[in-house]
Amino acid sequence: MTFYALTDFVASNVMLPAGALLTSALVGWVVVGPRREREIDREPARLRQLLWILLKYLCPAAIAAVCLAAIIHRS
């Protein structure tokens, strides 16, 4: 594997999913209270509730699965 192929693999299959995973974890678990509600206050209450459930549980799991699949497929 050349240096460029290695850097491409790390950037595409490790760093990008890790950034997305950390972002969804930050928004889903750390940002709470009025600040969180202020971001999507124009949406209906049911949609807001669905969005937070997706950000807390589904998005991190899906991103982790994609990252693991990319790493396993490459090996």
C-alpha positions as CSV (number, residue, x, y, z in Angstrom):
1,M,0.0,0.0,0.0
2,T,1.4,3.4,-1.0
3,F,1.5,6.4,1.2
4,Y,-1.3,8.1,-0.8
5,A,-3.5,5.0,-0.6
6,L,-3.0,4.8,3.1
7,T,-3.8,8.5,3.7
8,D,-6.9,8.2,1.5
9,F,-8.0,5.1,3.5
10,V,-7.5,6.8,6.8
11,A,-9.2,10.1,5.8
12,S,-12.1,8.4,4.1
13,N,-12.8,5.4,6.2
14,V,-11.6,6.4,9.7
15,M,-11.5,10.2,10.2
16,L,-14.7,11.2,8.4
17,P,-16.9,8.6,10.2
18,A,-15.2,9.4,13.5
19,G,-16.0,13.1,13.0
20,A,-19.6,12.2,12.2
21,L,-19.8,9.9,15.2
22,L,-18.4,12.5,17.5
23,T,-20.7,15.2,16.1
24,S,-23.9,13.1,16.5
25,A,-22.8,12.1,20.0
26,L,-22.2,15.7,20.9
27,V,-25.5,17.0,19.6
28,G,-27.5,14.0,20.9
29,W,-26.0,13.6,24.4
30,V,-24.2,16.8,25.4
31,V,-26.3,19.7,24.0
32,V,-29.4,19.8,26.2
33,G,-32.0,22.3,27.5
34,P,-33.0,25.5,25.9
35,R,-30.0,25.6,23.5
36,R,-31.1,22.3,22.0
37,E,-34.7,23.4,21.6
38,R,-33.7,26.7,20.1
39,E,-32.0,25.0,17.2
40,I,-35.2,23.4,15.9
41,D,-38.0,25.4,17.6
42,R,-40.0,25.8,14.4
43,E,-40.6,22.1,13.9
44,P,-43.6,20.2,15.4
45,A,-43.0,18.6,18.8
46,R,-43.3,15.1,17.5
47,L,-40.7,15.7,14.8
48,R,-38.3,17.3,17.4
49,Q,-38.7,14.3,19.6
50,L,-38.0,11.9,16.7
51,L,-34.9,13.9,15.7
52,W,-33.4,13.7,19.2
53,I,-34.0,10.0,19.4
54,L,-32.4,9.5,16.0
55,L,-29.4,11.6,17.0
56,K,-29.0,9.8,20.3
57,Y,-29.3,6.2,19.3
58,L,-29.7,5.5,15.6
59,C,-27.2,7.8,14.0
60,P,-24.2,6.8,16.2
61,A,-25.0,3.1,15.7
62,A,-25.4,3.5,11.9
63,I,-22.2,5.5,11.6
64,A,-20.2,3.0,13.7
65,A,-21.6,0.2,11.5
66,V,-20.5,1.9,8.3
67,C,-17.0,2.6,9.7
68,L,-16.6,-1.0,10.8
69,A,-17.8,-2.3,7.5
70,A,-15.4,-0.1,5.6
71,I,-12.5,-1.2,7.8
72,I,-13.4,-4.9,7.6
73,H,-13.9,-4.7,3.8
74,R,-10.5,-3.2,3.4
75,S,-8.7,-5.8,5.4
